[in-house]
Amino acid sequence: MEYLLKILCLFSLLYSTLKLFKLILKRRNQSCYILAYECFKPKEETKLNTNICARIVFTKKNLGLEELRFLIKSTVSSGIGENTYCSKNILEGRETCPTLKDTYEEIDEVMFDTLDNLFKKTCFSPSEIDILVVNLSLFSPIPSITSRIINRYKMREDVKVFNISGMGCSASLIGVDLVQQLFKTHENSLGIVVSTQQIGAHWYLGRDKSMMLSNCLFRSGGCAILLTNKMELKNKAILKLKQMERTYYSTDEAYNCCIRLEDEEGFEGARLTKSLVNCAAQALTLNLQRMVPKILPVWELVWLFAVSLRNGMKKIELKNGIEHFCVHPGGRAVIDGVGVGLMLNEYDLEPTRMTLHRWGNTSSSGIWYVLGYMEAKKRLKKGDRIFMISLGAGFKCNTCVWEVMRDLSDTNVWKDCIESYPPPLLINPFKEKFDWIHDDYLSFVRLDTSRMKIDS
């Protein structure tokens, strides 16, 4: 009997050890690494400098003095510089009648340029890709965008494909989350997330101020990210996903603060209300309630709990668990609000502010331009943790934490301009050149913008 008991105990021990070993192997295979990412740099001829922007604005005959003043004021205070990029049909004055060809050309340029560079940089073949995720909120054609990519690169017939639509500025982290969830059941895989936005066919043509804001903020851009769960590629990875959290703030106010609709005159566009910043703050608060316990050290959580029992809740210092903050460059007000809420200083917010200034709001790809700035400035060292925050319509707040796998210093899409950032002053040239629009006498005369001469 005693001998049988020993055999039974030994068998139980071996079984437990085997199960533990399999669990460890399974968790290892569920890791999610970034091997590389590519941000899109549009052609120089699509650059939207001050004079070109003014030409687009002043040629709109349906805009009165009040609307022009609003546009100038919004542009000056937006935090956007004069080196951003715009769709070709808008620059050519064809925003009222964009064609399907214009839309495809705009999207193809972003997708294929970033993917070509990504495959070239990593030396992977398109046929090696197991998972493909594309997020593009405002254009959903047949065949799908993923089909267009598969056809261009002749990918395998068994590649897992997903199109994400309508998710707005927070979509790229949703794509990353989808890939990392698929990695749990697809071992030794490679996945690509493509994030971009199409603005040429969605330029607002009306006079509603809350809808004119989108024309001031959104610019051309996009990115492609290569991810894997292959352990043999761990040493080639640049980032490892540590945590991911997705939350919705679902109230009527939050749902309507960023929404696409028609104005009273029938013009379609995105309406951004004054409550957007508050809704973003509420969504971020809900997200942090779930994320903070996962990223702060245990001793910090214990200390916070003890202090809250004695003196009430204290503001959380995320810097005890995070070295870098990659905030969605959605606009100056959003950046300021996140900075105040998380007690971030100007050094922490510099990558986001500079991204907004150089590239504008490129929607879901914006946070990867921010990451590129950090890398180009050689801020990212092995072992550092990066907190990514993306905010989007709905209202959604998606966050994640990346661990830096090695010192990073690629100048990437910032190569041609990183030495000039940060500039001494972020003054928008619009104020200097077009401040006359606010002169009082213009309120008593008829302003004929069609006769104005604006240099290119």
Backbone torsions as a table, in degrees:
resi	resn	phi	psi	omega
1	MET	NA	-43.0	179.7
2	GLU	-64.7	-38.2	179.9
3	TYR	-66.0	-41.8	178.3
4	LEU	-63.5	-37.8	179.1
5	LEU	-64.2	-40.3	179.1
6	LYS	-65.2	-41.1	178.3
7	ILE	-62.4	-42.4	-179.8
8	LEU	-64.1	-42.0	178.9
9	CYS	-65.2	-41.3	179.4
10	LEU	-64.6	-41.6	178.5
11	PHE	-63.6	-41.6	178.9
12	SER	-64.2	-39.6	179.5
13	LEU	-65.7	-43.7	179.3
14	LEU	-64.8	-41.1	179.8
15	TYR	-63.7	-43.4	179.3
16	SER	-64.6	-40.8	179.1
17	THR	-64.1	-41.9	179.2
18	LEU	-63.9	-43.6	179.7
19	LYS	-64.1	-40.9	178.9
20	LEU	-64.8	-41.5	179.3
21	PHE	-63.1	-43.1	179.0
22	LYS	-65.6	-36.7	178.4
23	LEU	-65.5	-41.3	178.7
24	ILE	-63.9	-44.3	178.6
25	LEU	-62.5	-40.0	-179.7
26	LYS	-63.9	-42.8	179.6
27	ARG	-66.2	-35.6	178.0
28	ARG	-63.7	-41.0	-179.4
29	ASN	-73.0	-15.8	-179.8
30	GLN	-91.0	1.8	177.5
31	SER	-64.9	152.7	-179.5
32	CYS	-127.8	118.0	-178.2
33	TYR	-117.9	149.0	169.4
34	ILE	-99.6	123.3	177.1
35	LEU	-86.5	-35.7	179.6
36	ALA	-170.6	162.4	173.9
37	TYR	-145.7	152.5	-179.4
38	GLU	-132.4	127.4	173.7
39	CYS	-101.1	148.2	-175.1
40	PHE	-86.9	133.0	171.9
41	LYS	-112.9	112.0	-178.7
42	PRO	-66.4	168.6	179.7
43	LYS	-70.9	151.6	-177.3
44	GLU	-60.8	-31.2	-178.1
45	GLU	-70.4	-9.1	177.5
46	THR	-102.0	11.9	-179.3
47	LYS	-70.5	138.5	-175.3
48	LEU	-107.2	81.1	179.3
49	ASN	-81.1	-178.4	-173.6
50	THR	-60.2	-45.4	-176.1
51	ASN	-68.2	-40.7	179.1
52	ILE	-65.9	-41.1	178.5
53	CYS	-61.6	-43.2	179.3
54	ALA	-64.7	-38.2	179.3
55	ARG	-61.9	-41.3	178.8
56	ILE	-63.8	-42.2	-177.5
57	VAL	-68.9	-48.9	-172.7
58	PHE	-75.2	-12.5	177.6
59	THR	-87.6	-1.1	178.2
60	LYS	-84.3	102.3	-173.7
61	LYS	-68.7	-20.0	-178.1
62	ASN	-83.8	-4.1	-179.4
63	LEU	-92.0	128.7	176.9
64	GLY	-90.6	-176.8	-178.5
65	LEU	-60.5	-41.3	-179.1
66	GLU	-62.0	-43.0	179.6
67	GLU	-67.9	-39.0	178.9
68	LEU	-64.2	-43.2	177.7
69	ARG	-61.9	-40.3	178.5
70	PHE	-63.1	-43.6	-179.6
71	LEU	-63.9	-43.6	179.2
72	ILE	-63.2	-45.3	-179.7
73	LYS	-62.3	-43.3	-179.5
74	SER	-65.5	-40.7	179.9
75	THR	-66.4	-41.8	179.8
76	VAL	-63.2	-40.5	-175.9
77	SER	-90.7	1.7	-174.0
78	SER	-73.2	-24.7	-174.6
79	GLY	87.4	6.0	-179.0
80	ILE	-96.6	136.5	179.3
81	GLY	-87.7	-164.0	-177.7
82	GLU	-110.6	28.3	176.7
83	ASN	-119.7	20.8	177.8
84	THR	-83.0	177.7	-174.2
85	TYR	-128.7	153.6	-176.0
86	CYS	-135.8	164.9	179.3
87	SER	-66.4	146.8	-175.8
88	LYS	-62.8	-41.1	-176.6
89	ASN	-66.3	-28.6	176.9
90	ILE	-72.3	-42.8	178.6
91	LEU	-63.9	-29.7	-179.4
92	GLU	-88.2	2.7	177.9
93	GLY	78.5	22.7	-178.1
94	ARG	-110.7	27.2	-177.8
95	GLU	-67.6	-20.1	179.4
96	THR	-79.9	-18.5	-176.8
97	CYS	-140.4	59.6	178.3
98	PRO	-68.2	146.2	179.5
99	THR	-102.7	164.3	176.5
100	LEU	-63.4	-33.6	177.5
101	LYS	-62.1	-41.5	176.8
102	ASP	-57.6	-45.4	-177.7
103	THR	-63.5	-47.9	179.4
104	TYR	-62.8	-41.1	-179.5
105	GLU	-63.7	-40.4	179.4
106	GLU	-63.9	-45.7	-178.5
107	ILE	-71.4	-42.8	-179.4
108	ASP	-58.7	-42.0	-178.3
109	GLU	-60.4	-44.2	180.0
110	VAL	-66.3	-53.4	-174.4
111	MET	-63.2	-51.3	-172.6
112	PHE	-73.4	-31.7	176.2
113	ASP	-66.0	-47.6	-178.8
114	THR	-68.2	-39.7	-180.0
115	LEU	-69.3	-40.4	176.8
116	ASP	-58.3	-46.3	179.9
117	ASN	-66.2	-36.1	-179.5
118	LEU	-66.7	-45.7	178.7
119	PHE	-65.3	-37.8	179.5
120	LYS	-67.1	-41.9	-177.8
121	LYS	-68.0	-40.6	-173.3
122	THR	-93.5	-12.6	-178.9
123	CYS	65.0	19.6	173.9
124	PHE	-91.0	147.5	177.3
125	SER	-91.0	146.5	175.9
126	PRO	-55.4	-28.2	-179.6
127	SER	-71.3	-12.0	178.9
128	GLU	-88.3	-7.2	-177.0
129	ILE	-78.4	130.1	-178.4
130	ASP	-98.6	-29.0	-175.3
131	ILE	-134.7	133.8	178.1
132	LEU	-130.8	122.6	178.3
133	VAL	-123.6	128.3	177.3
134	VAL	-122.8	129.1	172.8
135	ASN	-116.5	125.5	-178.7
136	LEU	-150.0	107.4	-166.5
137	SER	-73.3	-38.5	-166.4
138	LEU	-107.6	11.2	180.0
139	PHE	-146.5	120.0	-176.8
140	SER	-135.1	79.6	-174.0
141	PRO	-83.9	174.5	172.0
142	ILE	-124.7	124.6	-5.4
143	PRO	-61.6	166.1	-175.2
144	SER	-70.1	167.1	177.7
145	ILE	-64.2	-37.4	177.5
146	THR	-63.1	-38.4	177.5
147	SER	-62.5	-36.7	178.8
148	ARG	-63.5	-40.4	178.6
149	ILE	-68.8	-45.2	-180.0
150	ILE	-60.1	-41.7	179.6
151	ASN	-66.4	-40.0	-179.1
152	ARG	-65.0	-43.5	-174.2
153	TYR	-100.7	1.5	178.4
154	LYS	52.3	53.5	-179.9
155	MET	-71.7	169.7	-178.6
156	ARG	-63.7	155.2	-179.2
157	GLU	-73.9	-17.1	-178.2
158	ASP	-102.0	13.7	178.9
159	VAL	-65.7	135.5	179.7
160	LYS	-83.9	120.5	-173.8
161	VAL	-120.4	144.2	-179.7
162	PHE	-143.7	132.6	173.8
163	ASN	-107.1	124.4	177.7
164	ILE	-107.4	123.9	-177.3
165	SER	-129.7	149.2	174.5
166	GLY	76.7	8.6	-177.0
167	MET	-91.4	-5.4	172.8
168	GLY	64.1	-147.5	-171.2
169	CYS	-69.4	-13.0	-178.4
170	SER	-97.1	7.8	-168.0
171	ALA	-69.4	-31.4	-173.5
172	SER	-66.2	-37.5	177.3
173	LEU	-71.6	-27.8	172.6
174	ILE	-64.7	-40.5	176.1
175	GLY	-63.0	-42.6	177.8
176	VAL	-63.3	-42.4	179.0
177	ASP	-63.0	-40.0	178.0
178	LEU	-61.0	-44.0	179.8
179	VAL	-64.5	-45.2	-178.1
180	GLN	-67.6	-28.9	173.9
181	GLN	-69.0	-40.1	177.7
182	LEU	-66.8	-31.8	178.2
183	PHE	-59.7	-25.7	-178.6
184	LYS	-67.4	-24.1	180.0
185	THR	-117.3	-4.0	178.6
186	HIS	-124.2	94.8	-176.8
187	GLU	-74.9	155.6	175.9
188	ASN	50.1	54.8	-175.4
189	SER	-118.3	159.2	172.3
190	LEU	-118.6	134.7	-179.8
191	GLY	-130.9	147.7	177.7
192	ILE	-124.5	135.6	172.3
193	VAL	-115.5	124.9	176.6
194	VAL	-111.0	126.4	-179.0
195	SER	-125.0	127.5	176.5
196	THR	-159.1	179.4	178.0
197	GLN	-144.7	151.1	-179.7
198	GLN	-112.8	118.8	-176.3
199	ILE	-113.2	-19.2	-175.3
200	GLY	-59.7	-37.7	-178.0
201	ALA	-92.4	4.0	-174.1
202	HIS	-128.2	26.5	178.0
203	TRP	-73.6	129.2	-177.5
204	TYR	-76.4	131.1	-173.6
205	LEU	-109.9	0.6	-175.5
206	GLY	-94.4	-160.0	-173.3
207	ARG	-122.2	6.3	178.9
208	ASP	-73.3	119.4	-173.7
209	LYS	-61.2	-39.2	-178.8
210	SER	-67.8	-18.2	179.1
211	MET	-99.8	-19.5	176.7
212	MET	-72.2	-21.6	-178.3
213	LEU	-59.4	-36.1	-177.6
214	SER	-62.9	-33.0	176.9
215	ASN	-66.2	-30.5	179.9
216	CYS	-76.4	-28.8	-170.4
217	LEU	-99.7	-43.1	-169.4
218	PHE	-83.2	137.0	-178.2
219	ARG	-136.5	169.4	-177.9
220	SER	-73.6	140.6	178.0
221	GLY	176.3	174.4	179.0
222	GLY	174.9	171.3	179.9
223	CYS	-156.2	162.8	174.2
224	ALA	-134.9	135.3	-174.9
225	ILE	-125.5	131.1	178.2
226	LEU	-104.4	121.5	-178.1
227	LEU	-120.9	158.0	178.3
228	THR	-153.9	159.3	169.5
229	ASN	-120.1	15.6	178.7
230	LYS	-76.5	120.7	-177.5
231	MET	-66.3	-29.1	-179.5
232	GLU	-70.4	-13.7	177.9
233	LEU	-99.9	4.7	-177.3
234	LYS	-56.5	-40.5	-177.4
235	ASN	-71.1	-15.3	177.7
236	LYS	-94.7	-9.0	-176.1
237	ALA	-73.1	152.5	176.3
238	ILE	-104.2	-29.1	-179.8
239	LEU	-139.7	149.2	175.0
240	LYS	-122.9	130.4	179.4
241	LEU	-74.7	123.2	-179.1
242	LYS	-102.2	-42.4	-178.6
243	GLN	-145.3	150.9	175.9
244	MET	-142.9	134.0	179.1
245	GLU	-141.3	128.1	178.8
246	ARG	-121.6	129.3	-179.8
247	THR	-136.1	152.9	174.5
248	TYR	-115.1	137.7	169.5
249	TYR	-107.5	100.4	-167.7
250	SER	-106.1	88.0	168.7
251	THR	-128.1	165.0	178.5
252	ASP	-60.8	-40.3	179.9
253	GLU	-63.8	-42.8	-179.8
254	ALA	-67.4	-39.5	-179.7
255	TYR	-64.1	-37.1	-174.1
256	ASN	-94.6	-2.8	-176.0
257	CYS	-74.6	-19.5	177.1
258	CYS	-144.8	97.6	-171.2
259	ILE	-147.5	145.1	179.3
260	ARG	-95.2	128.9	-178.2
261	LEU	-160.5	-176.6	176.8
262	GLU	-100.5	143.0	175.7
263	ASP	-83.6	-174.3	-176.4
264	GLU	-65.2	-22.7	-179.6
265	GLU	-94.3	0.4	178.0
266	GLY	92.0	4.2	178.0
267	PHE	-82.2	132.7	-178.1
268	GLU	-90.4	142.9	178.3
269	GLY	-175.5	178.1	179.4
270	ALA	-96.1	123.2	178.7
271	ARG	-94.3	125.7	177.6
272	LEU	-114.4	110.9	-175.7
273	THR	-90.0	169.3	-179.5
274	LYS	-67.0	-19.5	-178.4
275	SER	-83.2	-1.6	-176.0
276	LEU	-58.7	-45.8	-177.8
277	VAL	-62.7	-41.4	178.5
278	ASN	-65.3	-40.8	178.4
279	CYS	-65.5	-37.8	176.6
280	ALA	-62.6	-40.6	178.9
281	ALA	-64.5	-41.2	179.2
282	GLN	-66.1	-42.0	179.6
283	ALA	-64.9	-40.9	178.5
284	LEU	-65.3	-38.9	178.2
285	THR	-61.0	-45.4	177.9
286	LEU	-61.5	-40.4	180.0
287	ASN	-64.8	-43.7	-177.3
288	LEU	-66.3	-29.1	177.9
289	GLN	-60.4	-30.7	178.4
290	ARG	-91.4	-33.8	-172.8
291	MET	-82.5	-38.8	-173.7
292	VAL	-54.4	-46.4	179.3
293	PRO	-60.8	-19.0	-178.3
294	LYS	-87.6	-18.6	-172.3
295	ILE	-115.0	-23.2	-179.8
296	LEU	-83.8	148.3	176.8
297	PRO	-61.2	154.1	-177.9
298	VAL	-59.0	-42.3	-178.5
299	TRP	-61.7	-34.1	178.7
300	GLU	-69.4	-40.0	179.2
301	LEU	-65.9	-40.5	178.2
302	VAL	-63.7	-43.4	-179.5
303	TRP	-64.9	-42.1	178.2
304	LEU	-61.9	-40.1	179.1
305	PHE	-64.4	-43.0	-179.8
306	ALA	-65.2	-42.8	180.0
307	VAL	-65.8	-39.8	-178.8
308	SER	-65.6	-33.0	177.7
309	LEU	-68.0	-33.7	-175.9
310	ARG	-88.4	-46.8	-171.1
311	ASN	-119.3	7.7	-174.5
312	GLY	87.7	175.1	-173.9
313	MET	-66.8	133.9	178.8
314	LYS	-105.8	149.7	177.4
315	LYS	-63.2	135.6	-175.4
316	ILE	-82.7	133.4	178.5
317	GLU	-98.1	95.1	-176.5
318	LEU	-66.7	-19.2	-177.6
319	LYS	-67.4	-11.4	174.6
320	ASN	-73.9	-13.5	179.1
321	GLY	-128.0	-5.1	-174.7
322	ILE	-135.8	138.4	177.4
323	GLU	-97.7	-31.9	-174.5
324	HIS	-133.4	146.1	-177.9
325	PHE	-122.8	118.5	-176.9
326	CYS	-108.5	92.2	-172.2
327	VAL	-97.1	141.1	177.8
328	HIS	-58.0	123.0	-179.1
329	PRO	-82.1	61.5	-174.5
330	GLY	-79.2	-20.9	-178.1
331	GLY	161.5	161.8	-175.8
332	ARG	-60.6	-41.9	-177.4
333	ALA	-63.2	-41.5	179.0
334	VAL	-65.6	-44.0	-179.8
335	ILE	-62.9	-44.7	178.6
336	ASP	-61.1	-43.0	-178.8
337	GLY	-63.4	-44.8	177.5
338	VAL	-64.2	-40.1	179.5
339	GLY	-60.5	-44.7	179.1
340	VAL	-66.2	-45.2	-177.4
341	GLY	-63.0	-35.7	-178.0
342	LEU	-100.3	5.3	179.7
343	MET	56.5	48.2	179.6
344	LEU	-93.4	145.0	177.8
345	ASN	-94.5	-179.4	-176.5
346	GLU	-66.4	-29.7	176.3
347	TYR	-63.7	-41.7	179.5
348	ASP	-64.9	-37.9	-175.2
349	LEU	-90.1	-9.7	-177.5
350	GLU	-54.0	-47.7	-179.9
351	PRO	-57.8	-38.8	-179.5
352	THR	-71.9	-44.6	179.2
353	ARG	-62.2	-41.9	-178.6
354	MET	-69.0	-33.8	176.4
355	THR	-65.3	-44.6	177.4
356	LEU	-61.2	-40.9	-178.7
357	HIS	-67.2	-44.4	-174.7
358	ARG	-80.9	-40.0	-171.2
359	TRP	-115.7	-14.4	-174.6
360	GLY	77.3	-166.9	176.2
361	ASN	-88.3	103.9	180.0
362	THR	-95.5	26.3	176.5
363	SER	62.8	-131.6	-170.9
364	SER	-66.0	-19.5	-179.0
365	SER	-86.6	-7.3	-172.5
366	GLY	-56.4	-41.0	-176.3
367	ILE	-65.9	-22.7	179.9
368	TRP	-79.9	-27.4	170.7
369	TYR	-68.1	-37.2	176.0
370	VAL	-62.6	-46.0	177.1
371	LEU	-59.9	-40.3	178.7
372	GLY	-61.3	-37.1	177.6
373	TYR	-63.9	-45.3	178.7
374	MET	-58.6	-43.0	-179.4
375	GLU	-68.0	-43.5	-179.1
376	ALA	-64.3	-30.4	178.0
377	LYS	-85.7	4.6	177.6
378	LYS	58.4	38.3	177.7
379	ARG	-83.8	-25.3	-169.2
380	LEU	-89.3	113.6	-179.1
381	LYS	-113.4	155.1	-178.5
382	LYS	-53.6	130.6	178.8
383	GLY	93.1	-14.6	177.7
384	ASP	-65.0	153.1	177.7
385	ARG	-115.9	135.3	-178.3
386	ILE	-114.0	127.8	178.6
387	PHE	-102.2	111.2	179.1
388	MET	-95.4	133.8	179.9
389	ILE	-126.5	117.7	175.7
390	SER	-119.5	139.3	-177.4
391	LEU	-126.7	138.6	-177.3
392	GLY	-155.2	167.9	-176.7
393	ALA	-55.2	146.0	177.7
394	GLY	141.4	-58.3	15.4
395	PHE	-110.6	135.7	-174.8
396	LYS	-112.0	144.8	169.2
397	CYS	-131.3	117.8	178.9
398	ASN	-119.1	130.3	-179.8
399	THR	-131.6	156.8	174.4
400	CYS	-154.5	162.0	178.0
401	VAL	-120.3	127.9	176.0
402	TRP	-110.8	142.5	171.8
403	GLU	-103.1	130.3	180.0
404	VAL	-76.0	125.4	-174.0
405	MET	-86.6	-22.1	177.1
406	ARG	-160.3	163.8	178.1
407	ASP	-59.6	131.8	-176.3
408	LEU	-116.2	139.4	-177.7
409	SER	-150.7	17.6	179.4
410	ASP	-69.2	128.5	-178.9
411	THR	-79.2	-13.6	171.9
412	ASN	41.6	-134.7	-174.3
413	VAL	-69.2	-13.3	180.0
414	TRP	-89.1	2.2	-170.9
415	LYS	-50.3	-44.0	-173.1
416	ASP	-81.1	-9.7	-172.8
417	CYS	-137.6	-2.5	-172.8
418	ILE	-61.2	-30.5	-179.0
419	GLU	-68.5	-22.0	-178.9
420	SER	-91.9	3.4	179.8
421	TYR	-116.1	142.8	-3.7
422	PRO	-77.7	142.4	177.1
423	PRO	-70.4	157.1	-179.0
424	PRO	-59.4	-37.1	179.6
425	LEU	-135.6	144.1	177.7
426	LEU	-104.8	49.2	-179.4
427	ILE	-82.2	127.4	178.2
428	ASN	-79.4	126.4	-178.5
429	PRO	-60.0	-17.4	179.5
430	PHE	-57.1	-39.8	-176.4
431	LYS	-63.4	-43.1	-178.8
432	GLU	-69.7	-41.8	-173.6
433	LYS	-82.6	-30.9	-171.7
434	PHE	-126.9	22.7	179.1
435	ASP	-67.6	-18.4	179.7
436	TRP	-61.8	-17.9	-178.0
437	ILE	-63.8	-19.1	-178.2
438	HIS	-92.6	0.7	178.9
439	ASP	-60.3	138.6	-175.0
440	ASP	-62.8	-35.2	-174.0
441	TYR	-63.1	-23.7	-179.2
442	LEU	-66.9	-18.1	178.5
443	SER	-72.4	-13.8	-175.8
444	PHE	-114.7	3.6	178.3
445	VAL	-127.3	163.6	178.8
446	ARG	-88.4	121.4	-178.9
447	LEU	-89.5	114.3	179.9
448	ASP	-102.2	94.6	-176.4
449	THR	-73.1	-18.4	-178.2
450	SER	-68.5	-21.3	-179.8
451	ARG	-93.6	-2.4	-178.0
452	MET	-73.8	141.6	178.7
453	LYS	-108.9	118.0	-179.1
454	ILE	-119.8	127.0	179.5
455	ASP	-66.0	151.4	178.1
456	SER	-79.4	NA	NA
